[in-house]
Amino acid sequence: MGWHREPLIGFDLETTGTDPYEARIVTGAVIEVRDGEPGGRREWLADPGVEIPADAVAVHGISNERAAAEGRPADRVADAIAGVLVDHWRAGVPVVAYNAAFDLTLLSAELRRYGLPSLRERLGGADPAPVIDPYTIDRAVDRYRRGKRNLEAVCAEYGIALGTAHDATADALAAARLARAIAARHPKVGALGPAELHRRQIEWYAAWAADFQDFLRRKGDAGAVVDGTWPLREPAQERV
């Protein structure tokens, strides 16, 4: 039948910045998707405990005033999101996140920041899996396509309506629908089991990172390093 015809869990975070080790969660969403249609959902608004920069507010529309007035404490939001994701992984349901290495690394950093159990600890030492990342899959199966690879551009390529971009719920739903569309266009991807697809994405992401690192060094940045770890990098404190 194929994993893309089974239930999927869309996941997305909107944050204070673009560094997953330093940025904080502002909003989050986890949504059940069956046959491409949304079902149950969980949504969070956090008070990140730091100022949300103006450029981040311009992206997701959550002001500092609203986050402070309506947001839940950041540690509770991170703990709740982690708990929901872990429940789905334990049940064997794939979690779909566009550019998963960013969202899962940021969530991991938040858990560490507040002294909360990590995703791996919650899973008894296992890695979070299966994860499906349309960003990583699309780069592997259509490597030479020109143009941007952000969520908006790739949704347009596959005919997926995005709705309100940079809204966590809309982006989580779009990511799940995009994963289904990629699998439908590329039957070899759809035919893989979720565990095998997870393993392939680890390889694809590492290969892309190595190629990009080589490109940067050829262009003159001799010290360029592109982390090829997917879908979860260790928090900055644990990196060597």
C-alpha positions as CSV (number, residue, x, y, z in Angstrom):
1,M,0.0,0.0,0.0
2,G,2.9,2.4,0.7
3,W,3.6,4.6,3.7
4,H,2.3,7.7,1.9
5,R,-1.2,6.1,1.9
6,E,-1.1,5.5,5.6
7,P,-1.6,8.1,8.4
8,L,1.2,10.6,8.8
9,I,2.0,13.2,11.5
10,G,2.9,16.6,10.3
11,F,5.2,18.7,12.5
12,D,6.4,22.3,12.4
13,L,7.9,24.9,14.6
14,E,8.0,28.7,14.2
15,T,10.9,30.3,16.1
16,T,12.9,33.3,17.2
17,G,15.7,32.7,14.7
18,T,17.5,30.5,12.2
19,D,20.2,28.9,14.5
20,P,18.7,25.7,15.9
21,Y,21.0,25.7,18.8
22,E,20.1,29.2,20.0
23,A,16.6,30.0,18.6
24,R,13.5,29.4,20.8
25,I,10.1,28.0,20.0
26,V,7.4,30.5,19.5
27,T,4.7,28.3,18.0
28,G,4.4,24.6,17.2
29,A,2.0,22.2,15.6
30,V,1.5,18.5,15.3
31,I,-1.3,17.4,13.0
32,E,-2.7,14.0,12.0
33,V,-3.1,13.6,8.3
34,R,-5.1,10.7,6.7
35,D,-5.4,10.5,2.9
36,G,-4.1,14.0,2.7
37,E,-6.8,15.4,4.9
38,P,-6.2,17.0,8.4
39,G,-7.5,15.3,11.5
40,G,-6.7,15.8,15.1
41,R,-4.2,18.5,15.9
42,R,-2.2,20.0,18.7
43,E,-1.1,23.7,18.6
44,W,1.1,25.6,21.0
45,L,2.0,29.3,21.5
46,A,5.0,29.8,23.8
47,D,6.4,32.7,25.7
48,P,10.0,32.1,24.6
49,G,11.6,34.0,27.5
50,V,13.6,36.1,25.1
51,E,12.8,38.9,22.8
52,I,11.5,37.8,19.4
53,P,13.5,39.7,16.8
54,A,11.6,42.0,14.4
55,D,12.7,39.9,11.4
56,A,11.2,36.8,13.0
57,V,8.0,38.6,13.9
58,A,7.8,39.6,10.2
59,V,8.0,35.9,9.2
60,H,5.4,34.3,11.5
61,G,3.5,37.3,12.8
62,I,3.7,36.5,16.5
63,S,4.6,39.7,18.4
64,N,6.4,39.9,21.7
65,E,3.3,41.3,23.3
66,R,1.1,38.4,22.2
67,A,3.7,35.8,23.2
68,A,4.0,37.3,26.6
69,A,0.3,37.7,27.2
70,E,-1.0,34.4,25.6
71,G,2.0,32.1,25.5
72,R,2.6,29.2,27.8
73,P,5.9,28.8,29.6
74,A,8.6,27.7,27.1
75,D,9.6,24.6,29.1
76,R,6.1,23.3,29.2
77,V,5.6,23.8,25.5
78,A,8.9,22.0,24.6
79,D,8.0,19.2,27.0
80,A,4.5,18.8,25.6
81,I,5.6,18.8,21.9
82,A,8.3,16.2,22.7
83,G,5.7,14.0,24.5
84,V,3.3,14.1,21.6
85,L,6.0,13.3,19.0
86,V,7.3,10.4,21.1
87,D,3.9,8.9,21.5
88,H,3.6,8.8,17.7
89,W,7.0,7.3,17.2
90,R,6.2,4.7,19.8
91,A,3.1,3.8,17.8
92,G,5.2,3.5,14.6
93,V,3.6,6.5,12.9
94,P,6.0,8.5,10.7
95,V,6.6,12.2,11.7
96,V,6.8,14.5,8.6
97,A,8.8,17.7,9.0
98,Y,10.2,19.9,6.2
99,N,13.9,20.4,6.9
100,A,13.5,18.1,9.9
101,A,17.2,18.6,11.0
102,F,16.3,22.2,11.9
103,D,13.1,21.5,13.9
104,L,14.2,18.4,15.7
105,T,17.6,19.9,16.6
106,L,15.9,23.0,17.9
107,L,13.5,21.0,19.9
108,S,16.3,19.0,21.3
109,A,18.2,22.1,22.3
110,E,15.2,23.5,24.1
111,L,14.8,20.3,26.1
112,R,18.4,20.4,27.1
113,R,18.1,24.1,28.0
114,Y,15.3,23.4,30.5
115,G,16.8,20.2,31.9
116,L,14.1,18.0,30.4
117,P,14.5,14.5,29.1
118,S,15.8,14.3,25.6
119,L,13.9,12.7,22.7
120,R,16.3,9.7,22.9
121,E,15.8,9.4,26.6
122,R,12.0,9.4,26.2
123,L,12.4,6.6,23.5
124,G,14.6,4.4,25.8
125,G,17.8,5.3,24.0
126,A,16.5,4.9,20.5
127,D,16.8,7.6,17.8
128,P,13.6,9.4,16.9
129,A,12.2,7.5,13.9
130,P,10.7,7.2,11.5
131,V,11.1,10.7,10.2
132,I,10.1,11.8,6.7
133,D,11.6,15.0,5.4
134,P,10.3,16.2,2.0
135,Y,13.2,18.6,1.8
136,T,15.8,15.9,2.0
137,I,13.9,13.5,-0.3
138,D,13.2,16.1,-3.0
139,R,16.9,17.1,-3.2
140,A,17.8,13.4,-3.6
141,V,15.2,12.4,-6.2
142,D,15.3,15.6,-8.3
143,R,18.8,16.7,-7.7
144,Y,19.3,18.9,-10.8
145,R,16.0,20.8,-10.8
146,R,16.7,24.5,-10.8
147,G,15.2,27.0,-8.4
148,K,14.6,27.3,-4.7
149,R,14.0,24.4,-2.3
150,N,12.1,26.2,0.4
151,L,8.7,24.9,1.4
152,E,6.8,27.4,-0.8
153,A,8.8,26.6,-3.9
154,V,8.6,22.8,-3.5
155,C,4.9,22.9,-2.7
156,A,4.5,24.8,-6.0
157,E,6.5,22.2,-7.9
158,Y,4.2,19.4,-6.6
159,G,1.0,21.3,-6.8
160,I,0.4,21.5,-3.0
161,A,-1.6,24.4,-1.6
162,L,0.4,25.9,1.2
163,G,-2.2,28.2,2.7
164,T,-0.6,30.7,5.2
165,A,3.1,30.2,4.9
166,H,5.0,30.2,8.2
167,D,2.0,29.3,10.2
168,A,3.0,26.2,12.0
169,T,-0.2,24.3,11.4
170,A,-0.4,25.2,7.7
171,D,3.3,24.3,7.2
172,A,2.9,21.0,9.1
173,L,-0.1,20.0,6.9
174,A,1.6,21.1,3.7
175,A,4.7,19.0,4.6
176,A,2.6,15.9,5.1
177,R,0.8,16.5,1.8
178,L,4.1,17.2,0.1
179,A,5.6,13.9,1.3
180,R,2.6,12.1,-0.2
181,A,3.0,13.9,-3.5
182,I,6.7,13.2,-3.8
183,A,6.0,9.5,-3.1
184,A,3.3,9.5,-5.8
185,R,5.6,11.0,-8.4
186,H,8.5,8.8,-7.5
187,P,7.2,5.3,-6.9
188,K,10.5,4.0,-5.7
189,V,10.3,6.3,-2.7
190,G,6.7,5.3,-2.0
191,A,7.6,1.6,-2.2
192,L,10.2,1.9,0.6
193,G,9.1,1.0,4.1
194,P,9.3,3.9,6.6
195,A,12.3,2.5,8.4
196,E,14.2,2.0,5.1
197,L,13.2,5.5,3.9
198,H,14.5,6.9,7.2
199,R,17.9,5.1,6.6
200,R,18.0,6.3,3.0
201,Q,17.5,9.9,4.1
202,I,20.4,9.7,6.5
203,E,22.5,8.7,3.5
204,W,21.0,11.3,1.2
205,Y,21.5,14.2,3.6
206,A,25.1,13.2,4.4
207,A,25.9,13.1,0.6
208,W,24.3,16.5,0.0
209,A,26.2,18.0,2.9
210,A,29.5,16.6,1.6
211,D,28.8,17.9,-1.9
212,F,27.8,21.4,-0.6
213,Q,30.9,21.5,1.7
214,D,33.1,20.7,-1.3
215,F,31.4,23.4,-3.3
216,L,31.9,26.0,-0.7
217,R,35.6,25.1,-0.4
218,R,36.1,25.2,-4.1
219,K,34.6,28.7,-4.0
220,G,37.3,29.9,-1.6
221,D,35.9,29.1,1.9
222,A,38.6,26.7,2.9
223,G,37.3,26.2,6.4
224,A,33.7,25.5,5.4
225,V,32.0,22.7,7.4
226,V,28.5,21.5,6.6
227,D,27.1,19.2,9.2
228,G,25.7,16.1,7.5
229,T,23.9,14.7,10.5
230,W,20.2,14.0,10.0
231,P,17.5,14.2,11.4
232,L,18.8,15.2,14.8
233,R,22.1,17.0,15.6
234,E,23.5,17.2,19.1
235,P,23.0,20.5,21.0
236,A,25.9,22.8,20.7
237,Q,27.2,22.0,24.2
238,E,27.8,18.4,23.1
239,R,29.4,19.1,19.8
240,V,33.2,18.5,19.6
